[in-house]
Amino acid sequence: MRRNRESSSVLIKASPNSTFDILLQKAQKEGRIGGTHRCAVCGMTHQTESEASTCCAMLRERPHR
């Protein structure tokens, strides 16, 4: 990242990072970013309510020590 010369508070992407862009697009497509259904444990968003309810099911079912 580098600073914009016109406005010092704005960061500009210095070079393209295709891995980041691919992972970001994949997360958006899967609903992990901007999904409408949220996991009650971790808060990650999903496209469907069933995906959100099974996201951290193992953590909810595990007894506390």
C-alpha atoms as a printed R data frame, in Angstrom:
   type eleno elety resid chain resno       x       y      z
1  ATOM     1    CA   MET     A     1   0.000   0.000  0.000
2  ATOM     2    CA   ARG     A     2   1.110   3.514 -0.650
3  ATOM     3    CA   ARG     A     3  -0.327   6.894  0.226
4  ATOM     4    CA   ASN     A     4  -2.103   9.076 -2.311
5  ATOM     5    CA   ARG     A     5  -0.128  12.294 -2.836
6  ATOM     6    CA   GLU     A     6  -3.289  14.403 -3.123
7  ATOM     7    CA   SER     A     7  -4.863  13.125  0.078
8  ATOM     8    CA   SER     A     8  -2.464  11.681  2.654
9  ATOM     9    CA   SER     A     9  -5.224   9.748  4.442
10 ATOM    10    CA   VAL     A    10  -6.109   7.590  1.404
11 ATOM    11    CA   LEU     A    11  -4.261   4.344  0.756
12 ATOM    12    CA   ILE     A    12  -3.873   3.020 -2.779
13 ATOM    13    CA   LYS     A    13  -3.109  -0.573 -3.669
14 ATOM    14    CA   ALA     A    14   0.537  -0.527 -4.809
15 ATOM    15    CA   SER     A    15   0.452  -3.672 -6.901
16 ATOM    16    CA   PRO     A    16  -2.224  -6.177 -7.867
17 ATOM    17    CA   ASN     A    17  -2.484  -9.228 -5.670
18 ATOM    18    CA   SER     A    18  -4.412 -11.801 -7.625
19 ATOM    19    CA   THR     A    19  -4.511 -14.302 -4.742
20 ATOM    20    CA   PHE     A    20  -6.211 -11.779 -2.474
21 ATOM    21    CA   ASP     A    21  -8.695 -10.800 -5.177
22 ATOM    22    CA   ILE     A    22  -9.529 -14.448 -5.926
23 ATOM    23    CA   LEU     A    23 -10.056 -15.278 -2.250
24 ATOM    24    CA   LEU     A    24 -12.154 -12.138 -1.748
25 ATOM    25    CA   GLN     A    25 -14.387 -12.989 -4.706
26 ATOM    26    CA   LYS     A    26 -14.746 -16.575 -3.464
27 ATOM    27    CA   ALA     A    27 -15.726 -15.405  0.030
28 ATOM    28    CA   GLN     A    28 -18.283 -12.985 -1.402
29 ATOM    29    CA   LYS     A    29 -19.721 -15.684 -3.675
30 ATOM    30    CA   GLU     A    30 -20.005 -18.149 -0.772
31 ATOM    31    CA   GLY     A    31 -21.704 -15.511  1.360
32 ATOM    32    CA   ARG     A    32 -18.975 -15.271  3.980
33 ATOM    33    CA   ILE     A    33 -18.849 -11.555  3.211
34 ATOM    34    CA   GLY     A    34 -22.178  -9.843  2.887
35 ATOM    35    CA   GLY     A    35 -24.344 -12.903  3.513
36 ATOM    36    CA   THR     A    36 -27.732 -12.385  5.134
37 ATOM    37    CA   HIS     A    37 -27.619 -15.213  7.722
38 ATOM    38    CA   ARG     A    38 -25.175 -14.912 10.619
39 ATOM    39    CA   CYS     A    39 -23.674 -17.713 12.736
40 ATOM    40    CA   ALA     A    40 -24.683 -17.227 16.392
41 ATOM    41    CA   VAL     A    41 -21.241 -18.334 17.652
42 ATOM    42    CA   CYS     A    42 -18.584 -16.735 15.421
43 ATOM    43    CA   GLY     A    43 -20.646 -14.139 13.547
44 ATOM    44    CA   MET     A    44 -19.579 -15.225 10.065
45 ATOM    45    CA   THR     A    45 -22.276 -14.628  7.458
46 ATOM    46    CA   HIS     A    46 -23.713 -17.283  5.155
47 ATOM    47    CA   GLN     A    47 -26.141 -17.464  2.233
48 ATOM    48    CA   THR     A    48 -28.637 -19.798  3.951
49 ATOM    49    CA   GLU     A    49 -29.929 -20.249  7.486
50 ATOM    50    CA   SER     A    50 -28.907 -23.935  7.493
51 ATOM    51    CA   GLU     A    51 -25.299 -23.068  6.651
52 ATOM    52    CA   ALA     A    52 -25.268 -20.489  9.438
53 ATOM    53    CA   SER     A    53 -26.720 -22.923 11.983
54 ATOM    54    CA   THR     A    54 -24.194 -25.664 11.151
55 ATOM    55    CA   CYS     A    55 -21.181 -23.319 11.000
56 ATOM    56    CA   CYS     A    56 -20.066 -23.786 14.611
57 ATOM    57    CA   ALA     A    57 -22.342 -26.686 15.571
58 ATOM    58    CA   MET     A    58 -19.399 -28.675 16.949
59 ATOM    59    CA   LEU     A    59 -18.496 -25.824 19.304
60 ATOM    60    CA   ARG     A    60 -22.088 -25.463 20.550
61 ATOM    61    CA   GLU     A    61 -22.487 -29.212 21.153
62 ATOM    62    CA   ARG     A    62 -19.147 -29.641 22.948
63 ATOM    63    CA   PRO     A    63 -19.546 -29.557 26.763
64 ATOM    64    CA   HIS     A    64 -17.663 -26.848 28.647
65 ATOM    65    CA   ARG     A    65 -14.963 -27.905 31.083
